[in-house]
Amino acid sequence: MSLIFEKSKSGRGGFKVLRNDTPLNKEFPKKYRRKDLPLLPEVSELDVVRHFTNLSRKNFSIDTSFYPLGSCTMKYNPKFTEDTASLDGFRNLHPLIPDISGGNSLSQGALEVVYRLEQLFLNITGMKAFTMQPLAGAHGELLGSMLISAYHRSRNEKREFVIVPDSSHGTNPSSSAIAGHKVIVIPTDEKGYMDFGEFKKQLSKNVAAVMLTSPNTAGLFNHRIKEICELAHSFGALMYYDGANLNAVLGKVRPGDLGFDVIHLNLHKTFSTPHGGGGPGAGPVGVNEKLIGFLPFPKVVILKDGSFGLSYPEKSIGKVSPFYGNYAVLLKAYAYILFLGKEGLIDVSEKAVLNANYIRKKLSKAYKIGYNHTCMHECVFSASEQVKQGIHAIDIAKYLIDKGIHPPTVYFPSIVKEALMIEPTETESKDILDYFIEVMLEIAELSKFNPQILKDSPVTTPVRRLDEAKAARELNLRA
């Protein structure tokens, strides 16, 4: 495909400004003009449209292909939620609009959405209060860690450590460290759960919190989770629930009922808001009674007259983002939850678990499974058998591209060698799952009888297999 600069022809243009007396046609002062501005391509409107349309076709997207990417959960972004966020009353509302309280305020509708969404999250998670400010899941995770620190400081306790299983998400230890804690990593036992014996050994009065991803990155729900919470609380530690995989348990269990003190939600992982392109995101944080007073301000509340206003908790750690968070993202999640309702959310979790276990069973003879018992939203295979023929997880991932399937997560979680982390989500049909299974079985056969085909993949992409580490460090967009 030619570059847009290669299509440039001197004197060609895609638009023409009409001559009139508008400021647009006045010459821009020379002192404000950039002198180092590169020459722009001179192309027609049709050239531009065709170029970028064809370029977009080279993108791998959820709109075009199956995305069994593990641990990232939700890949379903219904178009009606985009329409909701684009409604004029929301889209055109300035965040600094005055008179935020009172029935005649122009901001009342927006504030009500934030308040109503919090009530839904409280019902879904069993927590007692939420803040919508965090701008991403990792941002919410950091806030949760900061709330934990503030809680212990308020009790004049200096607790050094946070316990994190090695089956957790990678941001768990980094968030704890940024919040000022030292991290104790607990290994995984032979069944795929946090080693309970080692966990008990590490608990002490110097532990600030225990951070659990549930279900964990092996796709397993820890059957001792309530016991873990009770044991941690007996030492005065708080329990943190990484809600990245919450879609697996919607309507089945509420983290607050299990004994968790803090939870963050990744709206793109459970409530349908877009995931790709680096954002925008939202990572609301929920807390129980112990931590309400430390939540960021301002917090949307309902007033005595039924209107909505803002409160400023006395012990608040302050703001963690401008205004009320990524409001348009919150709108999409709100619309999605209202659309599905309680029964619909339960159906989400049931189908996510069903689809993952269907793939697990169908591929169990062709691939080794990290921990081969009933999983939740995702299953983790190992390419360790294929390695014997010289085929690694990365080779399998590259061949899937040629088959129109986005590669699953590879080499994560690190507790499974040559990991292939597959998450079909609840929205994919049996037809799609069967096609994926067929391709994976084909790969297993190729690894035995014609492994070079896998090593040569992909062959259908604009560029062939790259040195990925070098490509990331020495980006070349003109190659």
Helices and strands as residue ranges (DSSP letters): G 23-25, G 30-32, H 45-57, H 79-85, H 88-91, H 108-125, E 129-131, H 137-154, E 161-165, H 171-178, E 182-186, H 196-202, E 207-213, H 225-234, E 238-242, G 243-248, H 255-258, E 262-264, H 267-270, E 285-287, G 289-294, E 299-302, E 308-311, H 327-362, E 368-369, E 379-382, H 384-387, H 393-402, E 409-410, E 419-422, H 430-449, H 451-456, H 468-473
